[in-house]
Amino acid sequence: MGEYKPPFTITNEILSYVSSISEKIGQITAVNNLQTKPHLRKNNRIKSIHSSLKIEANSLSLGQVRDLINGRPVLGEQKEIQEVKNAYAAYEQLAKIHPYDINDLKKFHNIMTKYVVEESGDFRHGEEGVFNGEQCIFMAPPARLVPQLINELFSWMKESHGSVHPLILSSVFHYEFVFIHSFSDGNGRMARLWHTAILSKWKPIFEYIPIESQIEKFQDEYYEAIARCHVNGESTVFIEFMLRQIDRILSDISVQLSEDNEHLSEYVKKVLDIMEYDIPYTASALMEKLNLKSKEGFRRNYLRPAMDMGLIQMTIPDKPNSRNQRYVKI
């Protein structure tokens, strides 16, 4: 059997996005040392987990996912709660993933699907199809071919990661992996995790970028791109889709960081600096941390501007003057 090469075409659109993404990464890295902002990584990781699971029909809200990750009790289906715990355990070890190692793929599938999938960490033994309701969109390759197809895909990645740009290679892997449908369940979650892992090896900044949340915003287009690739027999359309979404989210992050750096008053910066994410504070506690005496000055200069910018929110928004009111950085 000859050497396998996943079919795709390098288009002008792909080249344009690779150039744009590389430029934006350089700008963000030069202006902002994201490693000094662990809260940003955690906040975006929560978004990644929520979005990736939501694509797979997990009904827990972003707030519930955040509470689970922060160790707070959450009411919900046990399976969905376990999926969040599993995804967080996997994403927390993102930097340890060897994206060109099949054994690592199985290891992280076991982490991602622990207690919720019978064949956790093993390639599927049964036949699988992708359905929209009762309509079969496509049938995955026979289970007996999965080990061979995965070996071919990983061999191509190992041989090509020095010659094929990581932005393109990661997108090709994502599509091919979804097509092979290696596992009985969790294929979408693993494809998105592995996509991020490949990009993180190229540029560590991708640990901070919730690509999954961007996919979830354009979920219909995501599945449409995959379906078109099935018809075309190659992944070009999917590569273009993924690069477009990465380019968009980098633009959003660049604007967000620019606003943080340039448009926040010193007062707002100070109150944000003394608050941890997801921790509710009373107004008195915040004033004490800031060594302030005037409640009116605190509200006028610190609290109200931060709330108007959507950086802080009330825990009881319907009752702003409640004695039980708390404030949370978001």
Secondary structure, 3 states (H helix, E strand, C coil): CCCCCCCCCCCHHHHHHHHHHHHHHHHHHHHCCHHHCHHHHHHHHHHHHHHHHHHCCCCCCHHHHHHHHCCCCCCCCHHHHHHHHHHHHHHHCHHHCCCCCHHHHHHHHHHHCCCCCCCCCCCCCCCCEEEECCEEEEECCCHHHHHHHHHHHHHHHHHHCCCCCHHHHHHHHHHHHHHHCCCCCCHHHHHHHHHHHHHHHHCHHHHHCCHHHHHHHCHHHHHHHHHHHHHHCCCHHHHHHHHHHHHHHHHHHHHHHHHHHHCCCHHHHHHHHCCCECCCECHHHHHHHHCCCCHHHHHHHHHHHHHHCCCEEECCCCCCCCCCCCEEEC
